[in-house]
Amino acid sequence: MAIRSDSFIATVKGMGPVFRSVRGFDRARIDHVVAAALCVTTELQVWLNPSIHDRVAAGVAGLVLCAAVGARRRWPLGAVVAGVAAVSAEAAFGGALVNHAITSIPAAILIFYGAGAFLGRARSWVALASATVGLLPQILLSRNVVSNLFFEPLVLVFVPWLCGRWQRERAQRVERFRELSERFDAQRERHASSAADVERIRIARELHDVIGHCLSVIVLQAGGARMLVGSDPDRARAAMSVVERAGHEALAEMRHLLSVFQTGPETGELEPQPGLANIEELVARTRAAGLETGLRIDGTPREVSPALALCAYRIVQEGLTNTIKHAGEARASVRMSWSEDRLELEIEDDGRGPLKLNGTAPGHGIIGMRERAALHHGVVQLEQGSAGGCLLRATLPLRPEGKE
């Protein structure tokens, strides 16, 4: 028994391509073949049945009814009208095609199923009503009025029409669900792509802010060490120590930034991001790198969210990095001014002046600072300072922690 079951299952699986090929046929052509087969069998029944008196009328009615089966997809309403008219006209001559030619029954079922499946809602109801009214003369002229009153309107008309409507509405629901699923998939892909773009921009900004500052210090100190290595080895060694320390800091910041991509048990606890408390240390590192830098705090510092604290730190870091890279021989100052509703940051130097005054367009660092500030409804301005150098001013509105 198991062997036979396995053989049967294998046979059914082997028939899969055959079933798929059958579903791929042109269904209108299948209707034509079915219509031709019904027409032949109906005509044989009409002309060979001795109980039919008017064979010509019955033959014409059977021919029209079967031809309507072949046209039910292209002209579903016309097929219903033609089929009902032919059967009713044949009944007016005293015939009863449905009673004498059994193959006319599946033909009528196929026609009314097509009216439900291939017509819109309004025209489908029109086809049902016209079919019901059009068959009344045949029913009333028949001998078995009571049985025909139940059989023809219900079995031949309403039930096939109802099945056709159900199939059409089911197909429409499937199509709507498919379109909705495709729309959701496309929307999800757009959101995923947008999120990926935002994340790439964020990572690029972090790399620029974190690594750019350390690399600027390294380049500056390495250049100074190269010029002093012959004349003042002690100062050259001190400069190289600063280079080494800046390199270690860059590596540590890089590991911290890339640690968010790690998964699994080897992922360690992330260190907190720098904030306002680390600005003094940042100024000290900048001073050790060779840029004379001062720090001034006005007002009473307030508790802010970690996101706003990181934003302020990065703005100060980028301002000092730009001073190291572009100001030349200069001194810098950082001023933090606290008020009830905002925090103002000013990074000023007495060097060559703002980048735009030097004929150079602001780079990614300035754009990144403005984007960071805009996330907190703040602004960043770059202008000429009172000493002729560059003045970077950032205004960040203060909000209660957790209300960012």
TORKOL-4160 file (C-alpha; in steps of 0.2 Angstrom, whole numbers, padded with zeros to 4 digits, m for minus):
404
<pt num="1" X="0000" Y="0000" Z="0000"/>
<pt num="2" X="0014" Y="0012" Z="0004"/>
<pt num="3" X="0022" Y="0008" Z="m0012"/>
<pt num="4" X="0006" Y="0012" Z="m0022"/>
<pt num="5" X="0004" Y="0028" Z="m0012"/>
<pt num="6" X="0021" Y="0034" Z="m0016"/>
<pt num="7" X="0019" Y="0030" Z="m0034"/>
<pt num="8" X="0002" Y="0040" Z="m0034"/>
<pt num="9" X="0010" Y="0055" Z="m0026"/>
<pt num="10" X="0025" Y="0054" Z="m0038"/>
<pt num="11" X="0012" Y="0053" Z="m0053"/>
<pt num="12" X="0003" Y="0068" Z="m0046"/>
<pt num="13" X="0019" Y="0078" Z="m0044"/>
<pt num="14" X="0024" Y="0073" Z="m0062"/>
<pt num="15" X="0007" Y="0080" Z="m0068"/>
<pt num="16" X="0011" Y="0097" Z="m0061"/>
<pt num="17" X="0019" Y="0104" Z="m0077"/>
<pt num="18" X="0004" Y="0097" Z="m0087"/>
<pt num="19" X="m0008" Y="0107" Z="m0075"/>
<pt num="20" X="0002" Y="0123" Z="m0076"/>
<pt num="21" X="0002" Y="0121" Z="m0095"/>
<pt num="22" X="m0017" Y="0119" Z="m0095"/>
<pt num="23" X="m0019" Y="0135" Z="m0084"/>
<pt num="24" X="m0008" Y="0144" Z="m0096"/>
<pt num="25" X="m0020" Y="0141" Z="m0111"/>
<pt num="26" X="m0030" Y="0155" Z="m0119"/>
<pt num="27" X="m0047" Y="0153" Z="m0109"/>
<pt num="28" X="m0057" Y="0161" Z="m0123"/>
<pt num="29" X="m0051" Y="0147" Z="m0135"/>
<pt num="30" X="m0056" Y="0134" Z="m0122"/>
<pt num="31" X="m0074" Y="0142" Z="m0122"/>
<pt num="32" X="m0074" Y="0140" Z="m0141"/>
<pt num="33" X="m0070" Y="0122" Z="m0140"/>
<pt num="34" X="m0083" Y="0119" Z="m0126"/>
<pt num="35" X="m0096" Y="0129" Z="m0137"/>
<pt num="36" X="m0092" Y="0118" Z="m0152"/>
<pt num="37" X="m0093" Y="0102" Z="m0142"/>
<pt num="38" X="m0110" Y="0107" Z="m0134"/>
<pt num="39" X="m0117" Y="0113" Z="m0151"/>
<pt num="40" X="m0113" Y="0096" Z="m0159"/>
<pt num="41" X="m0121" Y="0086" Z="m0145"/>
<pt num="42" X="m0136" Y="0098" Z="m0143"/>
<pt num="43" X="m0139" Y="0097" Z="m0162"/>
<pt num="44" X="m0138" Y="0078" Z="m0161"/>
<pt num="45" X="m0151" Y="0077" Z="m0147"/>
<pt num="46" X="m0162" Y="0089" Z="m0156"/>
<pt num="47" X="m0162" Y="0080" Z="m0173"/>
<pt num="48" X="m0162" Y="0062" Z="m0166"/>
<pt num="49" X="m0176" Y="0065" Z="m0152"/>
<pt num="50" X="m0193" Y="0060" Z="m0159"/>
<pt num="51" X="m0202" Y="0069" Z="m0145"/>
<pt num="52" X="m0197" Y="0086" Z="m0153"/>
<pt num="53" X="m0209" Y="0092" Z="m0165"/>
<pt num="54" X="m0202" Y="0108" Z="m0172"/>
<pt num="55" X="m0184" Y="0103" Z="m0174"/>
<pt num="56" X="m0179" Y="0118" Z="m0185"/>
<pt num="57" X="m0184" Y="0130" Z="m0171"/>
<pt num="58" X="m0175" Y="0119" Z="m0157"/>
<pt num="59" X="m0160" Y="0117" Z="m0168"/>
<pt num="60" X="m0158" Y="0136" Z="m0171"/>
<pt num="61" X="m0161" Y="0139" Z="m0152"/>
<pt num="62" X="m0148" Y="0126" Z="m0148"/>
<pt num="63" X="m0136" Y="0134" Z="m0160"/>
<pt num="64" X="m0138" Y="0152" Z="m0153"/>
<pt num="65" X="m0137" Y="0145" Z="m0135"/>
<pt num="66" X="m0120" Y="0136" Z="m0138"/>
<pt num="67" X="m0113" Y="0150" Z="m0148"/>
<pt num="68" X="m0117" Y="0162" Z="m0133"/>
<pt num="69" X="m0105" Y="0150" Z="m0123"/>
<pt num="70" X="m0091" Y="0155" Z="m0135"/>
<pt num="71" X="m0094" Y="0173" Z="m0134"/>
<pt num="72" X="m0097" Y="0174" Z="m0115"/>
<pt num="73" X="m0080" Y="0182" Z="m0111"/>
<pt num="74" X="m0080" Y="0195" Z="m0124"/>
<pt num="75" X="m0099" Y="0199" Z="m0124"/>
<pt num="76" X="m0106" Y="0192" Z="m0108"/>
<pt num="77" X="m0121" Y="0203" Z="m0108"/>
<pt num="78" X="m0125" Y="0200" Z="m0126"/>
<pt num="79" X="m0122" Y="0181" Z="m0123"/>
<pt num="80" X="m0136" Y="0182" Z="m0109"/>
<pt num="81" X="m0148" Y="0192" Z="m0120"/>
<pt num="82" X="m0145" Y="0180" Z="m0135"/>
<pt num="83" X="m0147" Y="0164" Z="m0126"/>
<pt num="84" X="m0163" Y="0170" Z="m0116"/>
<pt num="85" X="m0170" Y="0176" Z="m0132"/>
<pt num="86" X="m0167" Y="0160" Z="m0142"/>
<pt num="87" X="m0174" Y="0149" Z="m0128"/>
<pt num="88" X="m0189" Y="0160" Z="m0126"/>
<pt num="89" X="m0193" Y="0161" Z="m0144"/>
<pt num="90" X="m0191" Y="0142" Z="m0146"/>
<pt num="91" X="m0204" Y="0140" Z="m0132"/>
<pt num="92" X="m0216" Y="0152" Z="m0140"/>
<pt num="93" X="m0217" Y="0139" Z="m0155"/>
<pt num="94" X="m0221" Y="0126" Z="m0142"/>
<pt num="95" X="m0204" Y="0119" Z="m0139"/>
<pt num="96" X="m0194" Y="0115" Z="m0123"/>
<pt num="97" X="m0176" Y="0114" Z="m0127"/>
<pt num="98" X="m0170" Y="0113" Z="m0109"/>
<pt num="99" X="m0181" Y="0098" Z="m0107"/>
<pt num="100" X="m0177" Y="0088" Z="m0123"/>
<pt num="101" X="m0158" Y="0093" Z="m0125"/>
<pt num="102" X="m0149" Y="0089" Z="m0109"/>
<pt num="103" X="m0133" Y="0098" Z="m0115"/>
<pt num="104" X="m0142" Y="0114" Z="m0116"/>
<pt num="105" X="m0142" Y="0115" Z="m0097"/>
<pt num="106" X="m0122" Y="0116" Z="m0095"/>
<pt num="107" X="m0123" Y="0129" Z="m0109"/>
<pt num="108" X="m0135" Y="0140" Z="m0099"/>
<pt num="109" X="m0125" Y="0137" Z="m0083"/>
<pt num="110" X="m0109" Y="0143" Z="m0092"/>
<pt num="111" X="m0118" Y="0159" Z="m0099"/>
<pt num="112" X="m0125" Y="0165" Z="m0083"/>
<pt num="113" X="m0109" Y="0161" Z="m0073"/>
<pt num="114" X="m0100" Y="0172" Z="m0086"/>
<pt num="115" X="m0113" Y="0186" Z="m0083"/>
<pt num="116" X="m0109" Y="0186" Z="m0064"/>
<pt num="117" X="m0090" Y="0184" Z="m0067"/>
<pt num="118" X="m0086" Y="0195" Z="m0082"/>
<pt num="119" X="m0098" Y="0210" Z="m0079"/>
<pt num="120" X="m0097" Y="0224" Z="m0067"/>
<pt num="121" X="m0109" Y="0225" Z="m0053"/>
<pt num="122" X="m0122" Y="0236" Z="m0061"/>
<pt num="123" X="m0122" Y="0227" Z="m0078"/>
<pt num="124" X="m0122" Y="0210" Z="m0069"/>
<pt num="125" X="m0138" Y="0214" Z="m0060"/>
<pt num="126" X="m0145" Y="0220" Z="m0076"/>
<pt num="127" X="m0141" Y="0203" Z="m0084"/>
<pt num="128" X="m0149" Y="0193" Z="m0070"/>
<pt num="129" X="m0165" Y="0203" Z="m0070"/>
<pt num="130" X="m0166" Y="0202" Z="m0089"/>
<pt num="131" X="m0163" Y="0183" Z="m0089"/>
<pt num="132" X="m0176" Y="0181" Z="m0075"/>
<pt num="133" X="m0189" Y="0191" Z="m0085"/>
<pt num="134" X="m0185" Y="0184" Z="m0102"/>
<pt num="135" X="m0187" Y="0166" Z="m0096"/>
<pt num="136" X="m0204" Y="0169" Z="m0089"/>
<pt num="137" X="m0213" Y="0166" Z="m0105"/>
<pt num="138" X="m0205" Y="0149" Z="m0107"/>
<pt num="139" X="m0209" Y="0144" Z="m0089"/>
<pt num="140" X="m0227" Y="0149" Z="m0091"/>
<pt num="141" X="m0229" Y="0140" Z="m0108"/>
<pt num="142" X="m0222" Y="0124" Z="m0102"/>
<pt num="143" X="m0232" Y="0109" Z="m0095"/>
<pt num="144" X="m0223" Y="0109" Z="m0078"/>
<pt num="145" X="m0225" Y="0127" Z="m0073"/>
<pt num="146" X="m0222" Y="0124" Z="m0054"/>
<pt num="147" X="m0206" Y="0113" Z="m0056"/>
<pt num="148" X="m0199" Y="0124" Z="m0070"/>
<pt num="149" X="m0202" Y="0140" Z="m0059"/>
<pt num="150" X="m0190" Y="0133" Z="m0047"/>
<pt num="151" X="m0178" Y="0124" Z="m0058"/>
<pt num="152" X="m0174" Y="0137" Z="m0072"/>
<pt num="153" X="m0173" Y="0154" Z="m0062"/>
<pt num="154" X="m0164" Y="0146" Z="m0047"/>
<pt num="155" X="m0153" Y="0132" Z="m0054"/>
<pt num="156" X="m0149" Y="0138" Z="m0071"/>
<pt num="157" X="m0149" Y="0157" Z="m0068"/>
<pt num="158" X="m0146" Y="0163" Z="m0050"/>
<pt num="159" X="m0134" Y="0149" Z="m0043"/>
<pt num="160" X="m0122" Y="0150" Z="m0058"/>
<pt num="161" X="m0123" Y="0170" Z="m0058"/>
<pt num="162" X="m0120" Y="0170" Z="m0039"/>
<pt num="163" X="m0105" Y="0158" Z="m0041"/>
<pt num="164" X="m0098" Y="0170" Z="m0054"/>
<pt num="165" X="m0100" Y="0185" Z="m0043"/>
<pt num="166" X="m0092" Y="0177" Z="m0029"/>
<pt num="167" X="m0077" Y="0172" Z="m0040"/>
<pt num="168" X="m0076" Y="0189" Z="m0047"/>
<pt num="169" X="m0076" Y="0198" Z="m0030"/>
<pt num="170" X="m0063" Y="0185" Z="m0024"/>
<pt num="171" X="m0052" Y="0189" Z="m0038"/>
<pt num="172" X="m0054" Y="0208" Z="m0035"/>
<pt num="173" X="m0050" Y="0206" Z="m0017"/>
<pt num="174" X="m0034" Y="0195" Z="m0021"/>
<pt num="175" X="m0029" Y="0209" Z="m0034"/>
<pt num="176" X="m0032" Y="0223" Z="m0021"/>
<pt num="177" X="m0022" Y="0213" Z="m0008"/>
<pt num="178" X="m0008" Y="0210" Z="m0020"/>
<pt num="179" X="m0007" Y="0229" Z="m0025"/>
<pt num="180" X="m0008" Y="0233" Z="m0007"/>
<pt num="181" X="0006" Y="0221" Z="m0003"/>
<pt num="182" X="0017" Y="0228" Z="m0017"/>
<pt num="183" X="0014" Y="0246" Z="m0011"/>
<pt num="184" X="0019" Y="0241" Z="0006"/>
<pt num="185" X="0034" Y="0232" Z="0000"/>
<pt num="186" X="0039" Y="0247" Z="m0011"/>
<pt num="187" X="0036" Y="0259" Z="0004"/>
<pt num="188" X="0046" Y="0248" Z="0016"/>
<pt num="189" X="0060" Y="0248" Z="0003"/>
<pt num="190" X="0060" Y="0267" Z="0002"/>
<pt num="191" X="0060" Y="0268" Z="0021"/>
<pt num="192" X="0074" Y="0256" Z="0022"/>
<pt num="193" X="0084" Y="0265" Z="0009"/>
<pt num="194" X="0080" Y="0282" Z="0017"/>
<pt num="195" X="0085" Y="0275" Z="0034"/>
<pt num="196" X="0101" Y="0268" Z="0026"/>
<pt num="197" X="0105" Y="0285" Z="0018"/>
<pt num="198" X="0102" Y="0294" Z="0035"/>
<pt num="199" X="0113" Y="0281" Z="0044"/>
<pt num="200" X="0127" Y="0283" Z="0031"/>
<pt num="201" X="0127" Y="0302" Z="0032"/>
<pt num="202" X="0127" Y="0300" Z="0051"/>
<pt num="203" X="0142" Y="0289" Z="0051"/>
<pt num="204" X="0151" Y="0300" Z="0038"/>
<pt num="205" X="0148" Y="0315" Z="0049"/>
<pt num="206" X="0154" Y="0306" Z="0065"/>
<pt num="207" X="0170" Y="0300" Z="0055"/>
<pt num="208" X="0173" Y="0318" Z="0049"/>
<pt num="209" X="0171" Y="0325" Z="0067"/>
<pt num="210" X="0180" Y="0312" Z="0077"/>
<pt num="211" X="0194" Y="0307" Z="0066"/>
<pt num="212" X="0196" Y="0324" Z="0057"/>
<pt num="213" X="0201" Y="0333" Z="0073"/>
<pt num="214" X="0214" Y="0320" Z="0078"/>
<pt num="215" X="0221" Y="0319" Z="0061"/>
<pt num="216" X="0223" Y="0338" Z="0060"/>
<pt num="217" X="0233" Y="0337" Z="0076"/>
<pt num="218" X="0243" Y="0323" Z="0070"/>
<pt num="219" X="0247" Y="0333" Z="0054"/>
<pt num="220" X="0251" Y="0349" Z="0063"/>
<pt num="221" X="0263" Y="0340" Z="0076"/>
<pt num="222" X="0271" Y="0329" Z="0063"/>
<pt num="223" X="0275" Y="0344" Z="0052"/>
<pt num="224" X="0283" Y="0353" Z="0067"/>
<pt num="225" X="0293" Y="0338" Z="0073"/>
<pt num="226" X="0300" Y="0336" Z="0055"/>
<pt num="227" X="0306" Y="0354" Z="0056"/>
<pt num="228" X="0313" Y="0353" Z="0073"/>
<pt num="229" X="0321" Y="0335" Z="0073"/>
<pt num="230" X="0338" Y="0342" Z="0068"/>
<pt num="231" X="0338" Y="0358" Z="0078"/>
<pt num="232" X="0328" Y="0354" Z="0094"/>
<pt num="233" X="0326" Y="0335" Z="0096"/>
<pt num="234" X="0318" Y="0337" Z="0113"/>
<pt num="235" X="0303" Y="0348" Z="0106"/>
<pt num="236" X="0302" Y="0336" Z="0091"/>
<pt num="237" X="0300" Y="0321" Z="0103"/>
<pt num="238" X="0287" Y="0330" Z="0113"/>
<pt num="239" X="0278" Y="0334" Z="0096"/>
<pt num="240" X="0279" Y="0315" Z="0092"/>
<pt num="241" X="0272" Y="0311" Z="0109"/>
<pt num="242" X="0257" Y="0322" Z="0105"/>
<pt num="243" X="0255" Y="0313" Z="0088"/>
<pt num="244" X="0256" Y="0296" Z="0097"/>
<pt num="245" X="0243" Y="0301" Z="0109"/>
<pt num="246" X="0231" Y="0308" Z="0095"/>
<pt num="247" X="0233" Y="0292" Z="0086"/>
<pt num="248" X="0228" Y="0282" Z="0100"/>
<pt num="249" X="0213" Y="0293" Z="0103"/>
<pt num="250" X="0208" Y="0292" Z="0085"/>
<pt num="251" X="0209" Y="0273" Z="0086"/>
<pt num="252" X="0199" Y="0273" Z="0102"/>
<pt num="253" X="0185" Y="0284" Z="0094"/>
<pt num="254" X="0185" Y="0273" Z="0078"/>
<pt num="255" X="0183" Y="0257" Z="0088"/>
<pt num="256" X="0169" Y="0266" Z="0098"/>
<pt num="257" X="0160" Y="0272" Z="0082"/>
<pt num="258" X="0161" Y="0255" Z="0073"/>
<pt num="259" X="0156" Y="0245" Z="0089"/>
<pt num="260" X="0138" Y="0248" Z="0085"/>
<pt num="261" X="0140" Y="0236" Z="0070"/>
<pt num="262" X="0145" Y="0222" Z="0081"/>
<pt num="263" X="0133" Y="0208" Z="0086"/>
<pt num="264" X="0134" Y="0193" Z="0097"/>
<pt num="265" X="0142" Y="0189" Z="0113"/>
<pt num="266" X="0158" Y="0197" Z="0109"/>
<pt num="267" X="0150" Y="0214" Z="0109"/>
<pt num="268" X="0156" Y="0224" Z="0124"/>
<pt num="269" X="0147" Y="0238" Z="0133"/>
<pt num="270" X="0148" Y="0254" Z="0124"/>
<pt num="271" X="0156" Y="0269" Z="0132"/>
<pt num="272" X="0146" Y="0285" Z="0134"/>
<pt num="273" X="0147" Y="0298" Z="0120"/>
<pt num="274" X="0157" Y="0314" Z="0124"/>
<pt num="275" X="0147" Y="0329" Z="0130"/>
<pt num="276" X="0148" Y="0346" Z="0138"/>
<pt num="277" X="0159" Y="0339" Z="0153"/>
<pt num="278" X="0172" Y="0334" Z="0140"/>
<pt num="279" X="0174" Y="0351" Z="0132"/>
<pt num="280" X="0187" Y="0356" Z="0144"/>
<pt num="281" X="0197" Y="0340" Z="0140"/>
<pt num="282" X="0195" Y="0344" Z="0122"/>
<pt num="283" X="0202" Y="0362" Z="0124"/>
<pt num="284" X="0217" Y="0355" Z="0134"/>
<pt num="285" X="0221" Y="0342" Z="0120"/>
<pt num="286" X="0220" Y="0356" Z="0107"/>
<pt num="287" X="0232" Y="0367" Z="0118"/>
<pt num="288" X="0244" Y="0352" Z="0119"/>
<pt num="289" X="0243" Y="0351" Z="0100"/>
<pt num="290" X="0251" Y="0368" Z="0099"/>
<pt num="291" X="0236" Y="0379" Z="0097"/>
<pt num="292" X="0234" Y="0391" Z="0111"/>
<pt num="293" X="0216" Y="0390" Z="0116"/>
<pt num="294" X="0206" Y="0397" Z="0130"/>
<pt num="295" X="0190" Y="0392" Z="0138"/>
<pt num="296" X="0177" Y="0404" Z="0145"/>
<pt num="297" X="0160" Y="0399" Z="0153"/>
<pt num="298" X="0147" Y="0412" Z="0156"/>
<pt num="299" X="0131" Y="0409" Z="0166"/>
<pt num="300" X="0125" Y="0394" Z="0176"/>
<pt num="301" X="0127" Y="0377" Z="0166"/>
<pt num="302" X="0111" Y="0367" Z="0165"/>
<pt num="303" X="0107" Y="0349" Z="0163"/>
<pt num="304" X="0103" Y="0345" Z="0145"/>
<pt num="305" X="0100" Y="0329" Z="0136"/>
<pt num="306" X="0114" Y="0318" Z="0130"/>
<pt num="307" X="0110" Y="0321" Z="0112"/>
<pt num="308" X="0111" Y="0340" Z="0114"/>
<pt num="309" X="0127" Y="0338" Z="0124"/>
<pt num="310" X="0135" Y="0328" Z="0110"/>
<pt num="311" X="0129" Y="0341" Z="0097"/>
<pt num="312" X="0138" Y="0355" Z="0107"/>
<pt num="313" X="0154" Y="0345" Z="0109"/>
<pt num="314" X="0155" Y="0341" Z="0091"/>
<pt num="315" X="0152" Y="0359" Z="0086"/>
<pt num="316" X="0166" Y="0364" Z="0097"/>
<pt num="317" X="0177" Y="0350" Z="0091"/>
<pt num="318" X="0174" Y="0355" Z="0073"/>
<pt num="319" X="0177" Y="0373" Z="0076"/>
<pt num="320" X="0194" Y="0370" Z="0084"/>
<pt num="321" X="0198" Y="0357" Z="0070"/>
<pt num="322" X="0195" Y="0371" Z="0057"/>
<pt num="323" X="0206" Y="0383" Z="0066"/>
<pt num="324" X="0220" Y="0370" Z="0067"/>
<pt num="325" X="0218" Y="0367" Z="0048"/>
<pt num="326" X="0215" Y="0384" Z="0041"/>
<pt num="327" X="0219" Y="0398" Z="0053"/>
<pt num="328" X="0238" Y="0396" Z="0052"/>
<pt num="329" X="0248" Y="0405" Z="0066"/>
<pt num="330" X="0234" Y="0409" Z="0078"/>
<pt num="331" X="0226" Y="0409" Z="0095"/>
<pt num="332" X="0208" Y="0402" Z="0098"/>
<pt num="333" X="0195" Y="0404" Z="0112"/>
<pt num="334" X="0180" Y="0395" Z="0116"/>
<pt num="335" X="0165" Y="0403" Z="0125"/>
<pt num="336" X="0150" Y="0395" Z="0132"/>
<pt num="337" X="0136" Y="0406" Z="0137"/>
<pt num="338" X="0121" Y="0399" Z="0147"/>
<pt num="339" X="0104" Y="0407" Z="0148"/>
<pt num="340" X="0087" Y="0401" Z="0153"/>
<pt num="341" X="0082" Y="0396" Z="0135"/>
<pt num="342" X="0097" Y="0393" Z="0125"/>
<pt num="343" X="0116" Y="0389" Z="0125"/>
<pt num="344" X="0127" Y="0399" Z="0114"/>
<pt num="345" X="0144" Y="0393" Z="0108"/>
<pt num="346" X="0158" Y="0404" Z="0101"/>
<pt num="347" X="0174" Y="0397" Z="0094"/>
<pt num="348" X="0185" Y="0412" Z="0088"/>
<pt num="349" X="0202" Y="0414" Z="0082"/>
<pt num="350" X="0214" Y="0428" Z="0076"/>
<pt num="351" X="0220" Y="0419" Z="0061"/>
<pt num="352" X="0216" Y="0420" Z="0042"/>
<pt num="353" X="0198" Y="0423" Z="0043"/>
<pt num="354" X="0182" Y="0413" Z="0038"/>
<pt num="355" X="0184" Y="0400" Z="0024"/>
<pt num="356" X="0172" Y="0410" Z="0013"/>
<pt num="357" X="0182" Y="0425" Z="0015"/>
<pt num="358" X="0198" Y="0415" Z="0009"/>
<pt num="359" X="0189" Y="0410" Z="m0007"/>
<pt num="360" X="0186" Y="0393" Z="m0001"/>
<pt num="361" X="0168" Y="0386" Z="0001"/>
<pt num="362" X="0163" Y="0378" Z="0017"/>
<pt num="363" X="0166" Y="0360" Z="0018"/>
<pt num="364" X="0157" Y="0345" Z="0025"/>
<pt num="365" X="0162" Y="0350" Z="0043"/>
<pt num="366" X="0152" Y="0366" Z="0042"/>
<pt num="367" X="0137" Y="0357" Z="0034"/>
<pt num="368" X="0138" Y="0344" Z="0047"/>
<pt num="369" X="0138" Y="0357" Z="0061"/>
<pt num="370" X="0123" Y="0365" Z="0054"/>
<pt num="371" X="0114" Y="0349" Z="0052"/>
<pt num="372" X="0117" Y="0344" Z="0069"/>
<pt num="373" X="0111" Y="0361" Z="0076"/>
<pt num="374" X="0095" Y="0360" Z="0065"/>
<pt num="375" X="0091" Y="0343" Z="0073"/>
<pt num="376" X="0089" Y="0353" Z="0089"/>
<pt num="377" X="0081" Y="0368" Z="0081"/>
<pt num="378" X="0097" Y="0378" Z="0082"/>
<pt num="379" X="0108" Y="0388" Z="0070"/>
<pt num="380" X="0126" Y="0389" Z="0066"/>
<pt num="381" X="0134" Y="0405" Z="0058"/>
<pt num="382" X="0151" Y="0407" Z="0051"/>
<pt num="383" X="0158" Y="0425" Z="0051"/>
<pt num="384" X="0173" Y="0436" Z="0053"/>
<pt num="385" X="0178" Y="0439" Z="0071"/>
<pt num="386" X="0183" Y="0455" Z="0080"/>
<pt num="387" X="0201" Y="0451" Z="0078"/>
<pt num="388" X="0200" Y="0448" Z="0060"/>
<pt num="389" X="0200" Y="0429" Z="0061"/>
<pt num="390" X="0185" Y="0417" Z="0060"/>
<pt num="391" X="0170" Y="0417" Z="0072"/>
<pt num="392" X="0159" Y="0402" Z="0073"/>
<pt num="393" X="0143" Y="0405" Z="0083"/>
<pt num="394" X="0131" Y="0392" Z="0087"/>
<pt num="395" X="0114" Y="0394" Z="0096"/>
<pt num="396" X="0105" Y="0379" Z="0103"/>
<pt num="397" X="0088" Y="0381" Z="0111"/>
<pt num="398" X="0087" Y="0372" Z="0128"/>
<pt num="399" X="0074" Y="0360" Z="0132"/>
<pt num="400" X="0070" Y="0349" Z="0147"/>
<pt num="401" X="0079" Y="0332" Z="0146"/>
<pt num="402" X="0070" Y="0319" Z="0136"/>
<pt num="403" X="0060" Y="0333" Z="0127"/>
<pt num="404" X="0071" Y="0333" Z="0112"/>
